[in-house]
Amino acid sequence: MLLTNLNNYNIILASKSPRRQELMQKLQLDFTIQIKEVEEYFPKELKAAEITDFIAKLKANAFTNLKENDLLITSDTIVWHQNKALGKPKDRADAIAMLQGMSNTKHKVYTSICLKTNRFKKVFHDTTTVYFKKLSQQEIIFYVDTYKPYDKAGAYGIQDWIGLIGVKKIKGSYYNVMGFPIHKLYKVLQKL
C-alpha cells in the first residue's frame, strides 16, 4: 500500500453505494463499512456543490462517537441540470422524466467527500460536465425498466448501458460521475 501515512487510521466508509465501496477497494485501503441512516435535506438557497458539501457533512455529523484513530469518509452526489438539483428518482415516472429532460443537453455532476476524525473535518468536491445525445423514448424506457436506476442521482449510472450508448463526451473525472472522485480523495489522503 502506498498510503503508509494511513497505517494508524481505522478507515470507515459510510456508504451503501457498491460503486464507492468498489472504488475504495481499488485504492487498496483497509476499511470497514458503517452506515447511519440520515434524512438528507439541504437549505433551498444552496446551489450545486454547496448542496453536496452540506449533505456530505450532514452524513459525517451522524457519527458522534468516533474513536481516537477513526477516519470517517462520507460522500454525496447530485446531478445539476438547468439550475436544478436532481437527486435519486422517487419512482419510474420520475426516472423517465429526468432522463427525458437531460436528453440532448449537458449537465454537471457534483460529488463531495467529507473526511472526519476527532481532530478535524475536511470537505472537498469535484465537478464533471456530461453531454448526453438525444435519447429516444424507447431507449429511456428500456434503460429504466432494465436497470432500475432508483439509487442513482439523475436516474442514471455512467457505467451502465445508458452511459455506453447515451454519453457523447465528458469533461472531468469519469469516477466523479460514478459518485466518487477517487483521484481527489487519494491526493487529500496523501497529505494527512
Secondary structure, 3 states (H helix, E strand, C coil): CCCHHHCCCEEEECCCCHHHHHHHHHCCCCEEECCCCCCCCCCCCCCCHHHHHHHHHHHHHCCCCCCCCEEEEEEEEEEEECCEEECCCCCHHHHHHHHHHHCCCEEEEEEEEEEECCCCEEEEEEEEEEEECCCCHHHHHHHHHHHCCCCCHHHCCCCCHHHHHHEEEEECCHHHHHCCCHHHHHHHHHCC
